[in-house]
Amino acid sequence: MTEGIILKGIGGFYYVDTADGLIECKARGRFRKTVGKPIVGDRVTLEIQPEDGTGYLLDIAPRKNSLVRPAVANLDLLVAVASAAPPVTDPFLIDKVTAIAVHKGIDALVVINKTDSDPGDELFDTYRRSGIDALRVSARTGEGIDALRERLRGRVAAFAGNSGVGKSSVLNRIDPQFSAEVGAISDRIGRGKHTTRHVELHPIGNGGYIADTPGFSSFETEQMDLVLAEDLQYAFPEFAPYLGQCRFTGCAHVKEKGCAVRAAVEAGEIAPSRHDSYVKLYESVKDLKEWELSKGGTR
């Protein structure tokens, strides 16, 4: 028996990174009653066929976490690539990704690219104050890339970023072997052209793996349907000191009087943009019922 990690899945075939190299495998088809269909990031046990070197997946280890879109499992780090230079990232897009990460027990990192054009001071301060790690880099000059590589050492990380922020350029700086297609920014509409088409894990030289994702469009607000409204408050780390301090039990922290979270926003302890994102996410999930979670959170 051989163990490994699924790097990609195409047309019913799974490509597993093992101590014996990359092995093309098929699934035995008995996983639907346990973890479900194998996905990228799964830790698996396989049997290699001596006649042709291909394999069969025999077992999938329990997942410590997984995302629905993009379908990837066992992440250690979720990286939101953003930019204060055109096209400027809407903080709500970052906050969707970091909220998903915190809720699922995945470390979150906000990487602010294009610092050679704009250092992104406001973005950087917002996330450092929130308790979410932030790092400034420039894919063009290489600034901050070594520090980013160190964050990735020995970890499985997924990258997300709205089109045009230079996510593919950052990935290529981390490891030139990525050969990620870099899309040119459209001057006419001020947004980047969509370039990444599927999720795939790439081994990097420090024992880690990186999953590129198809951009923030993969993290639609419906992804947050996996979080009940009453649990969403815990996905914003900076809310923690104020939870349980509100005047009324069951405070939604949206517009209630005597809300300790809102008071912290007014006092400058919580960034208004972060609370705005929380309210927007709360409105999208407030009617979600617990039984809907078993159906994947779709409505």
PECOR-V998776 format. One line per field, one symbol per residue. ss: DSSP state (h for helix, s for strand, l for the rest). burial: b if it has 24 or more other C-alpha atoms within 12 Angstrom, else e. A space follows every 50 residues. Layout:
# PECOR-V998776
ss: ???
burial: ???
This chain:
# PECOR-V998776
ss: lsssssssssllssssssllsssssssllllllllllllsllssssssll llllsssssslllllssllllsslllssssssslllllllhhhhhhhhhh hhhlllssssssslllllllhhhhhhhhhhllssssllllllllhhhhhh hhlllsssssslllllhhhhhhhhlhhhllllllssllllssllllllls ssslllllsssslllhhhllhhhhhhllhhhhhhhlhhhhhhllllllll lllllllllhhhhhhhlllllhhhhhhhhhhhhhhllllhhhhllllll
burial: ebbbbbbbbeeebbbbbbeeebbbbbbeeeeeeeeebbbbbbbbbbbbee eeebbbbbbbbebebbbbbbbbbbbbbbbbbbbbbbbbbbbbbbbbbbbb bbbbebbbbbbbbbbeeebbeebbbbbbebbbbbbbbbbeebbbbeebbe bbeebbbbbbbbbbbbbbbbbbbbbeebebebeeeeeeeeebbbbbeebb bbbbeeebbbbbbbbbebbbbbbbbbbbbbbbbbbbbbbeebbeebeeee bbbbeeeebbbbbbbeeebbbbbbbbbbbbbbbbbbebeeeeeeeeeee
